[in-house]
Amino acid sequence: MPDPGTTWCRWHDPDRESDRAEWRRKGGANRSNRARARKQLAGQVMSMSDMDAFLCASMVKVAAGRMEPGVGSAVATLARTVVAIRTAGEIERRLEHLEQVAGIGTVRRFS
């Protein structure tokens, strides 16, 4: 449908090529996996019990055929990664505490 006062619609107007390029760029970015994940989780951080419940719900969905097995595998892989990172952080905090108590200075930094 043409815009008021023109013979062209926005998508076919030859003078709006740069606008169309920008619309395509934004449209593709908003459909990316990263954008979808960001919208779904939007600042949420899962506790271990939240993650446990989410994993159990995902497992039930996969078993019932309401979630693709590949998606379930991806969820499990991400959960393992989160647990590994949290565990490493906890070990580092404990080690630093023990070094302080023992009066040992630490030289190493992993970050």
Stockholm file with secondary structure:
# STOCKHOLM 1.0

chainA/1-111         MPDPGTTWCRWHDPDRESDRAEWRRKGGANRSNRARARKQLAGQVMSMSDMDAFLCASMVKVAAGRMEPGVGSAVATLARTVVAIRTAGEIERRLEHLEQVAGIGTVRRFS
#=GR chainA/1-111 SS CCCTTSSSCTTTCGGGHHHHHHHHHHHHHHTSHHHHHHHHHTTCCCCHHHHHHHHHHHHHHHHHTSSCHHHHHHHHHHHHHHHHHHHHHHHHHHHHHHHHHHTCCCCCCCC
#=GC SS_cons         CCCTTSSSCTTTCGGGHHHHHHHHHHHHHHTSHHHHHHHHHTTCCCCHHHHHHHHHHHHHHHHHTSSCHHHHHHHHHHHHHHHHHHHHHHHHHHHHHHHHHHTCCCCCCCC
//
